[in-house]
Amino acid sequence: MVKTFENGIKRKGLVSQKGERGTGLKFDVKEFATVKNFSIGTKIKYGANPKRAGSKSWDRYAGYSKAKTVGEALKFGSKKEDLMWELRRGDYKILGGARSDAQEIASIGQKAFDQARKILNSFIGPQGLNVNVDDPLAKEKLAAEEAWRNAKLKKCEALAKAMGMKIETPDEVAAFNESTDIRLERRVADAVAAKKLKSGKKITDADVSEVLHLWGFNQNTGRLNVMQKGVKYVYSDTIGAIRRRTGGFGVTPPCQRYPNFPRILCKWLEGTKLAVKSKFCCTAININANYAGKRHRDQNNEGPSVIRAFGKFKGGKLRYWPKDFKKSGRCDVMELSTSDMVTHDLGKTTVVFDGNRSHEVESFTGERYSIVFFTARGYGKVKPDDVKYLKSCNFPWPTPKTLAEVKKETKTL
């Protein structure tokens, strides 16, 4: 059961929608879920101005209280915290129904519509928790999520202090488009990785597990192919070179900012015995925390992948359909027979597999982190300077020859 305080009163089942590290407002789970599920065109009606006359809040409320939809309110100056706080206080009513996206764009313009969508998509709970109020275990999951995030942050703060690392201000962090928590955790993970690499010792499973436990994971809303029903994000980051959603190929920002993190992961891969004789090569690493990916096929991989899981967890095995070759008329992933499935215990074994064939992760309990090394299709379009940088990060960069060799050897895996 979650216990938090607001105005000196102990309340249960609250969601903390945090702004800067160490600050935040507390909202009831149902209030949070109501606002999280708003569409941009949801129709609302504001009442009289409840703010203190002459205050900045008074002026802001006066500006957006004329809004007839959520999109208009956000355009005219409301914030997501306002939507939850004022819902609790009854400062506006939800009228029911919603304008279509086309109607809302016509009313507020495409730029304001896109910004409103970005704001509403950012409703991902206490430091990232995806709350589903219909889940009977919602409060327990909320407590576990808060405990996980808080313990990780506390450990990173202690390590930062021990290493003499400066704690950056929110203004300093703003340039990185990362929260203060994530920025600190990633800096600490990178610094610990650098220290281990400098020692010259063999990089072990325990070393990788340690830096993964420290890493500040992003709440990724874009990995739709792995999200279970009702889930709107997963904790997942990609380190290396991939195809950008905006077009072209490039090095991901975390890889540029924290180079020792991929260096230690690739150094571990270099010293790990794989079930192939050919030299494994890759352009990127996908790192994941605490979610079981639903059954899916990767769409933009070239050749095989290497996967391993770390942490203290039970369950979470990889289910893989090795005969699910890419071909015309291939069935939906949910139509595949479990009799054709093989299972791998990733907590004990590093596995080479083809991510373009169907795979999923069993449900699990505990803390589970996974790393997946893969080659992005179209990798030949990566700029030479970026390839040089990635090689300096220890990526075993593919060539047409090395990739062809490992693809041939793993064709039947």
C-alpha positions as CSV (number, residue, x, y, z in Angstrom):
1,M,0.0,0.0,0.0
2,V,1.4,3.4,-0.9
3,K,1.5,6.1,1.7
4,T,2.2,9.7,0.9
5,F,1.6,13.0,2.5
6,E,-0.2,16.1,1.3
7,N,-0.7,19.2,3.4
8,G,0.1,17.1,6.4
9,I,-2.6,14.5,5.7
10,K,-1.7,10.9,5.1
11,R,-3.4,9.6,1.9
12,K,-3.3,6.2,0.2
13,G,-3.1,5.2,-3.5
14,L,-1.7,8.5,-4.7
15,V,0.2,9.2,-7.9
16,S,3.2,11.5,-7.8
17,Q,3.5,13.5,-11.1
18,K,7.0,14.9,-10.7
19,G,8.5,17.9,-12.3
20,E,11.9,18.5,-10.8
21,R,13.8,16.0,-8.7
22,G,12.7,16.2,-5.1
23,T,9.4,18.1,-5.9
24,G,6.0,17.0,-6.9
25,L,2.2,17.1,-6.4
26,K,0.2,14.1,-5.3
27,F,-2.9,13.0,-7.1
28,D,-5.4,10.2,-6.6
29,V,-4.9,7.2,-8.9
30,K,-8.5,7.6,-10.4
31,E,-8.0,11.4,-10.9
32,F,-4.7,10.6,-12.6
33,A,-6.2,7.9,-14.8
34,T,-9.1,10.2,-15.8
35,V,-6.8,12.9,-17.1
36,K,-4.4,10.4,-18.6
37,N,-7.3,9.1,-20.8
38,F,-8.4,12.5,-22.0
39,S,-8.3,13.0,-25.8
40,I,-7.2,16.3,-27.1
41,G,-10.8,17.1,-28.1
42,T,-12.4,16.1,-24.8
43,K,-15.1,18.7,-24.1
44,I,-14.8,20.5,-20.7
45,K,-16.3,23.6,-19.1
46,Y,-14.5,25.9,-16.6
47,G,-16.2,27.6,-13.7
48,A,-15.4,31.0,-12.1
49,N,-11.8,31.8,-11.3
50,P,-10.9,30.2,-8.0
51,K,-7.4,31.6,-7.8
52,R,-6.2,34.5,-5.7
53,A,-6.9,37.8,-7.4
54,G,-3.8,39.4,-8.8
55,S,-1.7,36.2,-8.7
56,K,0.0,34.6,-11.7
57,S,-2.3,31.6,-11.2
58,W,-5.3,34.0,-11.5
59,D,-4.0,35.4,-14.8
60,R,-3.2,32.0,-16.2
61,Y,-6.6,30.6,-15.2
62,A,-8.3,33.6,-16.8
63,G,-6.5,32.8,-20.0
64,Y,-7.5,29.1,-20.3
65,S,-10.8,29.1,-18.6
66,K,-12.4,30.2,-21.9
67,A,-11.4,26.8,-23.3
68,K,-14.1,24.4,-24.5
69,T,-11.7,21.4,-24.9
70,V,-8.6,19.9,-23.3
71,G,-6.6,20.9,-26.4
72,E,-7.8,24.5,-26.1
73,A,-7.0,24.6,-22.4
74,L,-3.4,23.4,-23.0
75,K,-3.0,25.9,-25.9
76,F,-4.2,28.8,-23.7
77,G,-1.8,28.0,-20.8
78,S,-3.1,25.1,-18.7
79,K,-0.6,22.5,-17.6
80,K,-1.1,18.8,-17.0
81,E,-0.8,19.4,-13.2
82,D,-3.6,22.0,-13.5
83,L,-5.8,19.5,-15.2
84,M,-5.5,17.0,-12.3
85,W,-5.5,19.6,-9.5
86,E,-8.5,21.4,-10.9
87,L,-10.4,18.2,-11.6
88,R,-10.1,17.3,-7.9
89,R,-11.3,20.8,-6.8
90,G,-14.2,20.8,-9.3
91,D,-12.9,23.9,-11.1
92,Y,-14.0,22.4,-14.4
93,K,-16.5,19.8,-15.6
94,I,-16.1,17.0,-18.1
95,L,-19.1,17.5,-20.5
96,G,-18.8,14.2,-22.3
97,G,-18.0,13.6,-25.9
98,A,-15.1,15.0,-27.9
99,R,-14.2,16.8,-31.0
100,S,-12.6,14.8,-33.7
101,D,-8.8,15.3,-34.3
102,A,-9.7,17.1,-37.5
103,Q,-12.1,19.5,-35.7
104,E,-9.5,20.1,-33.0
105,I,-6.7,20.9,-35.5
106,A,-9.0,23.3,-37.3
107,S,-9.7,25.0,-33.9
108,I,-6.3,25.2,-32.3
109,G,-3.9,24.6,-35.3
110,Q,-1.5,21.7,-36.0
111,K,1.3,23.0,-33.9
112,A,-0.8,23.4,-30.7
113,F,-2.5,20.0,-31.5
114,D,0.9,18.3,-31.7
115,Q,2.1,20.0,-28.4
116,A,-1.1,18.9,-26.7
117,R,-0.7,15.3,-27.8
118,K,2.9,15.4,-26.5
119,I,1.7,16.6,-23.1
120,L,-1.1,14.0,-22.8
121,N,1.3,11.2,-23.9
122,S,3.6,12.2,-21.0
123,F,1.1,11.1,-18.4
124,I,3.0,8.0,-17.4
125,G,2.6,8.0,-13.7
126,P,4.9,8.2,-10.7
127,Q,8.4,8.6,-12.2
128,G,7.1,6.5,-15.1
129,L,4.5,4.1,-13.6
130,N,1.8,3.1,-16.1
131,V,-1.2,3.0,-13.8
132,N,-4.3,1.0,-14.7
133,V,-7.0,1.6,-12.1
134,D,-8.9,-1.5,-13.3
135,D,-5.9,-3.7,-12.3
136,P,-6.7,-5.1,-8.9
137,L,-2.9,-5.0,-8.2
138,A,-2.6,-1.4,-9.2
139,K,-1.7,-0.1,-5.8
140,E,0.9,-2.9,-5.2
141,K,2.5,-2.2,-8.5
142,L,2.5,1.5,-7.7
143,A,4.4,0.7,-4.5
144,A,6.9,-1.6,-6.2
145,E,7.5,1.0,-8.9
146,E,8.1,3.8,-6.5
147,A,10.4,1.6,-4.4
148,W,12.5,0.5,-7.5
149,R,12.9,4.1,-8.7
150,N,13.6,5.6,-5.3
151,A,16.2,2.9,-4.4
152,K,18.0,3.4,-7.7
153,L,18.1,7.1,-7.4
154,K,19.2,7.0,-3.7
155,K,22.1,4.6,-4.7
156,C,23.1,6.8,-7.6
157,E,23.1,9.9,-5.4
158,A,25.3,8.2,-2.9
159,L,27.7,7.0,-5.6
160,A,27.8,10.5,-7.2
161,K,28.7,12.0,-3.9
162,A,31.4,9.4,-3.3
163,M,32.9,10.1,-6.7
164,G,32.8,13.8,-6.2
165,M,30.3,14.2,-9.1
166,K,28.5,17.6,-9.3
167,I,24.7,17.4,-9.0
168,E,23.4,19.4,-11.9
169,T,20.5,21.8,-11.6
170,P,17.3,21.4,-13.5
171,D,18.4,24.3,-15.8
172,E,21.7,22.6,-16.6
173,V,19.9,19.3,-17.3
174,A,17.2,20.9,-19.5
175,A,19.6,21.0,-22.5
176,F,19.8,17.2,-22.5
177,N,16.0,16.6,-22.8
178,E,16.3,14.3,-19.8
179,S,14.8,14.5,-16.3
180,T,17.2,15.3,-13.5
181,D,16.9,11.7,-12.1
182,I,17.6,10.1,-15.5
183,R,20.5,12.4,-16.2
184,L,22.2,11.7,-12.8
185,E,21.6,7.9,-13.1
186,R,23.1,7.8,-16.6
187,R,26.1,9.9,-15.6
188,V,26.8,7.6,-12.6
189,A,26.4,4.4,-14.8
190,D,28.8,5.8,-17.3
191,A,31.3,6.8,-14.6
192,V,31.2,3.3,-13.0
193,A,31.6,1.7,-16.4
194,A,34.6,3.9,-17.1
195,K,36.2,2.9,-13.8
196,K,35.7,-0.8,-14.6
197,L,37.1,-0.5,-18.1
198,K,40.2,1.4,-16.8
199,S,41.0,-1.4,-14.4
200,G,41.8,-3.7,-17.4
201,K,40.1,-6.6,-15.8
202,K,37.7,-8.9,-17.7
203,I,34.2,-7.5,-17.8
204,T,31.9,-10.0,-16.0
205,D,28.2,-10.6,-15.9
206,A,28.2,-8.9,-12.5
207,D,29.8,-5.8,-14.0
208,V,27.1,-5.6,-16.7
209,S,24.4,-6.2,-14.1
210,E,25.7,-3.4,-11.9
211,V,25.7,-0.7,-14.6
212,L,22.3,-1.8,-15.9
213,H,20.9,-1.4,-12.3
214,L,22.3,2.1,-12.2
215,W,21.2,3.2,-15.7
216,G,18.4,5.8,-16.0
217,F,15.8,4.2,-18.3
218,N,13.6,6.2,-20.5
219,Q,9.8,5.6,-20.5
220,N,9.6,4.6,-24.2
221,T,6.1,5.1,-25.8
222,G,7.3,4.1,-29.3
223,R,7.9,0.4,-28.9
224,L,4.3,-0.6,-29.8
225,N,5.3,-4.0,-31.0
226,V,6.4,-5.2,-27.5
227,M,3.7,-3.5,-25.3
228,Q,1.1,-5.7,-23.6
229,K,-2.5,-4.7,-23.9
230,G,-3.3,-1.5,-21.9
231,V,0.4,-0.5,-21.6
232,K,1.4,2.8,-23.0
233,Y,5.2,2.7,-22.5
234,V,8.0,0.4,-21.6
235,Y,11.4,1.1,-19.9
236,S,13.6,0.8,-23.0
237,D,16.6,2.6,-24.6
238,T,18.6,2.0,-27.7
239,I,22.3,2.7,-27.7
240,G,24.2,2.9,-31.0
241,A,23.1,3.6,-34.6
242,I,19.6,3.1,-35.9
243,R,17.2,4.5,-38.4
244,R,15.7,7.7,-37.1
245,R,11.9,8.1,-37.1
246,T,12.5,11.4,-38.9
247,G,14.5,9.7,-41.6
248,G,18.1,8.7,-42.1
249,F,20.5,6.9,-39.8
250,G,22.4,8.2,-36.8
251,V,23.9,7.7,-33.4
252,T,21.4,7.8,-30.6
253,P,21.8,10.7,-28.1
254,P,22.5,8.4,-25.1
255,C,25.3,6.7,-27.0
256,Q,26.9,10.1,-27.7
257,R,26.5,11.4,-24.1
258,Y,27.6,8.3,-22.2
259,P,30.2,6.4,-24.4
260,N,31.5,4.2,-21.6
261,F,28.2,2.6,-21.1
262,P,28.1,0.9,-24.6
263,R,31.9,0.3,-24.3
264,I,31.5,-1.9,-21.3
265,L,28.5,-3.8,-22.8
266,C,30.4,-4.4,-26.1
267,K,33.5,-5.4,-24.1
268,W,31.4,-7.9,-22.2
269,L,30.1,-9.3,-25.5
270,E,33.6,-9.6,-26.9
271,G,34.6,-11.9,-24.0
272,T,31.4,-13.9,-24.0
273,K,31.3,-17.4,-25.7
274,L,28.5,-17.6,-28.2
275,A,27.0,-20.6,-30.1
276,V,28.6,-19.4,-33.3
277,K,32.1,-19.6,-34.7
278,S,31.7,-16.5,-36.9
279,K,32.5,-13.1,-35.5
280,F,29.2,-11.6,-34.3
281,C,28.7,-8.0,-35.4
282,C,26.2,-5.3,-34.5
283,T,25.3,-1.6,-34.8
284,A,23.2,-1.1,-31.7
285,I,22.1,-2.4,-28.3
286,N,18.6,-2.4,-27.0
287,I,18.4,-2.3,-23.2
288,N,15.2,-3.0,-21.2
289,A,14.0,-3.0,-17.6
290,N,11.1,-4.7,-15.9
291,Y,8.7,-5.6,-18.6
292,A,7.8,-8.8,-20.5
293,G,7.6,-8.1,-24.2
294,K,4.6,-9.5,-25.9
295,R,4.9,-11.9,-28.9
296,H,6.3,-10.0,-31.9
297,R,8.7,-10.0,-34.8
298,D,11.3,-7.3,-35.2
299,Q,10.9,-5.3,-38.4
300,N,14.2,-3.5,-39.0
301,N,16.9,-6.0,-38.0
302,E,19.5,-7.4,-40.4
303,G,20.8,-10.8,-39.4
304,P,20.9,-12.4,-35.9
305,S,20.8,-10.8,-32.5
306,V,22.4,-11.7,-29.1
307,I,20.3,-11.5,-26.0
308,R,20.9,-11.9,-22.2
309,A,19.0,-11.0,-19.0
310,F,20.4,-9.9,-15.7
311,G,19.0,-9.3,-12.2
312,K,17.2,-11.2,-9.5
313,F,14.0,-12.5,-11.0
314,K,11.9,-15.7,-11.5
315,G,10.4,-16.6,-14.8
316,G,11.1,-14.2,-17.7
317,K,12.4,-16.9,-20.1
318,L,12.6,-16.2,-23.8
319,R,10.0,-18.1,-26.0
320,Y,11.2,-18.3,-29.6
321,W,9.8,-19.8,-32.8
322,P,13.0,-20.8,-34.8
323,K,11.0,-22.1,-37.8
324,D,9.0,-18.8,-38.2
325,F,11.0,-17.8,-41.3
326,K,10.1,-14.6,-43.2
327,K,8.0,-15.6,-46.2
328,S,5.0,-14.6,-48.2
329,G,1.7,-15.3,-46.4
330,R,3.3,-15.8,-43.0
331,C,0.6,-16.2,-40.3
332,D,-0.1,-13.7,-37.5
333,V,2.2,-14.3,-34.5
334,M,-0.7,-15.3,-32.2
335,E,-1.6,-18.1,-34.6
336,L,1.7,-19.9,-34.0
337,S,1.6,-23.2,-32.2
338,T,3.5,-23.4,-28.9
339,S,4.6,-26.9,-30.0
340,D,7.0,-25.1,-32.4
341,M,8.4,-22.9,-29.6
342,V,11.7,-23.3,-27.8
343,T,12.5,-21.7,-24.4
344,H,15.7,-20.1,-23.3
345,D,16.7,-19.2,-19.7
346,L,18.3,-15.9,-20.4
347,G,19.3,-15.4,-16.7
348,K,21.8,-18.3,-17.2
349,T,22.6,-18.3,-21.0
350,T,23.5,-15.8,-23.6
351,V,21.5,-16.7,-26.7
352,V,21.9,-16.0,-30.4
353,F,18.6,-15.8,-32.2
354,D,16.8,-14.1,-35.2
355,G,14.6,-11.3,-33.9
356,N,12.8,-11.2,-37.2
357,R,11.2,-14.5,-36.1
358,S,8.5,-14.5,-33.5
359,H,9.5,-14.3,-29.8
360,E,8.2,-13.2,-26.5
361,V,9.1,-13.0,-22.8
362,E,7.4,-15.0,-20.1
363,S,5.9,-13.1,-17.2
364,F,8.2,-12.8,-14.2
365,T,8.7,-11.5,-10.7
366,G,11.6,-9.4,-9.4
367,E,13.9,-7.1,-11.2
368,R,14.8,-8.1,-14.8
369,Y,17.1,-6.2,-17.2
370,S,17.9,-7.4,-20.7
371,I,20.4,-6.4,-23.4
372,V,19.9,-7.2,-27.1
373,F,22.7,-6.6,-29.6
374,F,21.5,-6.3,-33.2
375,T,22.3,-4.8,-36.6
376,A,19.9,-2.2,-38.0
377,R,18.8,-2.8,-41.6
378,G,20.4,-0.2,-43.8
379,Y,23.5,0.2,-41.6
380,G,25.6,1.0,-44.7
381,K,24.0,4.4,-44.8
382,V,25.5,5.4,-41.4
383,K,28.0,8.3,-41.9
384,P,31.7,7.4,-41.8
385,D,32.4,9.7,-38.8
386,D,29.6,8.0,-36.9
387,V,31.0,4.6,-37.7
388,K,34.4,5.7,-36.5
389,Y,32.8,6.9,-33.2
390,L,30.9,3.7,-32.7
391,K,34.0,1.6,-33.3
392,S,35.6,3.7,-30.5
393,C,32.7,2.6,-28.3
394,N,33.8,-1.0,-29.0
395,F,30.9,-1.8,-31.3
396,P,31.9,-4.8,-33.5
397,W,30.8,-3.0,-36.6
398,P,29.5,-5.2,-39.5
399,T,30.8,-5.4,-43.0
400,P,28.9,-7.1,-45.8
401,K,31.3,-10.1,-45.5
402,T,31.2,-10.5,-41.7
403,L,27.4,-10.1,-41.6
404,A,26.9,-12.6,-44.5
405,E,29.1,-15.2,-42.6
406,V,27.2,-14.9,-39.3
407,K,23.8,-14.9,-41.1
408,K,24.7,-18.1,-42.9
409,E,25.8,-19.8,-39.8
410,T,22.7,-18.8,-37.8
411,K,20.2,-19.5,-40.6
412,T,18.8,-22.6,-38.8
413,L,19.0,-21.3,-35.2
